[in-house]
């Protein structure tokens, strides 16, 4: 308003600035290279995505398929980033400026990080944090402030003995450790899946292999992360010695359970799916953990039994070598009943229960002549102890009860014979007791009468 001549001169100054910055060979070449990169991506990305989707369809659900899905979704920005990197290297080799290409690289790199984090990171807050950090780093790089910010973070340091702990070192350690732990977890799941596909293993060996692979990869991730930020790992020697002393005194049970768990996995005496009985606890093993074994009963209770107890105590494994189990049911019949007929009815009762196996066939034996009954024992086999044993015994005994009552086979009560040495004296005492006026006999009078 005050200087109309200056206002009229702005378009001219802008045009001169555009000529000096944009209409120069280096800038034009970078613009053409960027346009060619976008065109190549539009041409090559669709067939690459279709090929990846076909390969993904052949993969089984797991970490490899999740990573492949994320890469397929970020194919276009990854391809564009690779082409821009190649164009930047070519510009440097030709002695041309590459500021515009580096700007495009920073923006595309942020695009790639956001696309991958949104597909691989399930935590929405963490994915949003990664996106914010990526945009901040890209903005600093574009503004040329990445170097001063790094120097400022490195200057904010605190000496810890002979070690210099800076804010930059802490940030690098957190980022490196997070990435390496995530990579180790993903690789462990992938290795477990591939190993199980290639080599058939028992359930116990599968658990042991999974734990060893995961522990090894996580340990390597932590060691590499500590080494990458300049921490001398030999400084942990004193700490490990102190931990060893603490383990020796305070963590005996914990270490014993850990070692017992490894032994259980190696000798395969207890494995997931086994039906075991220990200390009046009957159930099937649901999981094997580092410190304890989870045993699930038919009541819905889950007992966490320490691994050491399974090593030191007597354990009944109903399905250790095979799942066949023979059950016993005892029944008594009257001496007046026909045992041959009772045995036939008992066999029929067992065969009418669906869970009783036809082979090996059930048998019924006469095992003893008891005081008041002829004792029979029914023996039959089942293949599914995980479904319980008391219920199948109950079903067999109910069938025996029904068949015995239908065919007149008597199941007697206990019988006792009582012999009186002097029945006459007892009769006189009873008669005297029935007379209201008579004097009740005493023990001495009864003894005199008996003598």
Secondary structure, DSSP 8 states (H G I E B T S, - for coil): ---HHHHHHHHHHHHHHHHHHTSSHHHHHHHHHHHHHHHHHHHHHHHHHHHHHHHHHHS-SSHHHHHHHHHHHTHHHHHHHHHHHHHHHHHHHHT---HHHHHHHHHHHHHHHHHHHHHH---HHHHHHHHHHHHHHHHHHHHT-HHHHHHHHHHSEEEETTEEEEHHHHHHHHHHHHHHHHHHHHHHHHHHHHHHHHS---HHHHHHHHHHHHHHHHHHHHHHHHHHTT--GGGHHHHHHHHHHHHHHH-HHHHHHHHHHHHHHHHTSS-TT-EEEETTEEEEEEEE-SSEEEEE-TTS-EEEEEHHHHHHS--EETTSS-S-EEEEEEEEE-TTS-HHHHHHHHHHHHHTSTTS-SSS--EEEEEEE-SSSEEEEEEEEES-GGG-SHHHHHHHHHHHHHHHHHTT------------S-HHHHHHHHHHHH-SSS----HHHHHHHH-
